[in-house]
Amino acid sequence: MAPCLRERFSFRRKLTWFLLAGLVVLLVIVGPFAFARLRCDATAVSVTRLANHPVGATLNEGLRVGCYNIAHGRGEGFGTSVWDGGSDRERRQRLTDIGRLLRDLDLDVVVLNEVDFDAQWSHGVDQARAVADAGGFAFVARQRNVDIATVVANFRFGNAVLSRFPISAARCVRYPAMSRFERVMAGNHDGLIATVELPDGTGVDVWAVHLETRSTKSRRQAAARIIEQTAASPRAVILAGDFNSRSIGSIRPPSIPRGLSAIDTMLATGLYQACPARSKTAPGTFPTVAPSLTIDWIFAPADWRILQAQVVDARMSDHLPVAALLVPGG
């Protein structure tokens, strides 16, 4: 073979191997990410029965409902990174402490926000299950707001509903995206609806709500979607979680927003009543130290009775939990 042909053949072979190697690297790096994003709708929601905990048999006085943004288990520090929070052991102990708090509050159903299901910064722990185990909850429903997988780390987190009573169904509710690109590449602040079967044979739809913190418009659009779907629900509806929204009735002057907030838009329908009550003297829920904003709420059906409602002084997140005792049917 002529030298020039030999050199050309050698160059082509090297180019072929280089392209093949590049393709393999691309598949290894991009493949898991693309696969997770293509399957995100199918894997967004799951329900687990924890066999080591008994199913609740009765309602004591009423339905005890709570909500808690656990801030990925990183602790009470305001403005800290998700990578903070101490060692794996310290984070696990904090989850155990959160579960024990919920158990001591004797809650039947709890909505959790900012829950890691498999995230590098929290050492891959399923935080929903860890809290449920420590709190004695028999059922866990999970919903991923963010679902990213790579060859070196996963980042999957979102909302959860813990229940002592059976969760017979769960589904994701999609809110308008603040960024379509962000929704495609990572996820969106969507919500979870878990149908909880009560001992009297009735069912209640518990919505785990965590609205977008960066956009008033997105929160109002999500509120409109919630109103539309809950107004048509055949079951009673409880909404709970971090709404990232304040009510004008609970804001200290002069910080009055233009137009109705997402909270006030929803309450104006007459479909719900709020816990804590809208009052300028009501305790705040955020941040944990010197709380000044009420952004974590429980919404009960308008025809239910609220026997108790409290913001709990707990130092395991940058939010404070909210708990309420609700009596169905007026």
C-alpha positions, 0 to 999 in steps of 0.5 A: 500500500502506498504511503499516502494511502496508508496514512489516509487509512490510519487517519480514518481509523483513528477518527472512527475510534475517536468518534466511537469513544466520544459516542460512548462517553456521551451515552454514559454521561447523557444517557442516565439523565435523558432516560430519567427525564423521559420516564419522569411522568411515569415515576413521578408518584409512588405509594408505599405501605410500611408493614411494620406500622399498624393502620389507624382504626379510629379518629380521635376527636377528629382528623389531625393534620399537619404540614412541614417543610423539612428543608431537605433535612439540613436543619434550621439555618436560614439561607444555608445550602442544601449541602449543609446539614452535617454528616450522614449520621446527623442528618438521619438523626434530624429525620428521626427527630422530625418523625418523633415530633409528628408522632408526639403531635398525634397527627393522622396525616402530614404533608411534607415539602422539600423531601429528598427521595434520592439526593447526593447532598443527603446521602441518598436517603429516602427521607419520606420513609425515614420520617414515616418510620420514626413517626409510625405512619403506615403509608407514604405517598411521594411526588417528585418535583425534581428528577435528575439522574447522572452517572455520579449523583441523583437529585430527586426530591419533592412532596410527600404525604404520610398517613396512618390511614390507607392511601388508596390512590395518588396522582400528580397535579401539574401547575403552569411552569414558570420556565418550560425549559426548566420543567423539561430539564429538571422539573417543576413545582407541581403538587401531589393529591393523595386519597386517604380512606378514613375509618368511617368509610369516607375518603378525603383528598389531601393535597401536598402543596409547595408553590413557586417561591420565585414568581408571584404570577406562577403562584397565582396561576397554580392557585387558579388550577387548585381552585378549578380542580378542588371545586369539582372534587367529589370528595372533601379536600384538604390543602396543606404545605408551603404556599410561599404566599401571605394573606393581606389579613396577616401582613403587618403594614406597610408591606401590602402586595399589589392585587390578591395573593395566591392565599387570598385568591383561594380564600375568596372562593369560600371553599376553604378556611385557613389554619392558622387564621388570617390575623396580624397577630398570628404566629409566623411560620418562617424563618424558624428563628424570629418568624415573621412570615406566615407562608405555611398553611392548612386549608380545611373544607369550609363546612368542616370545624377547626377545633385546634390550630397551632404553629409548632415551635420546632428547630429542625428546619428553617420552617415551622410546622403547622398542625390542626384538629379538623372535624368533618362535616360541620 
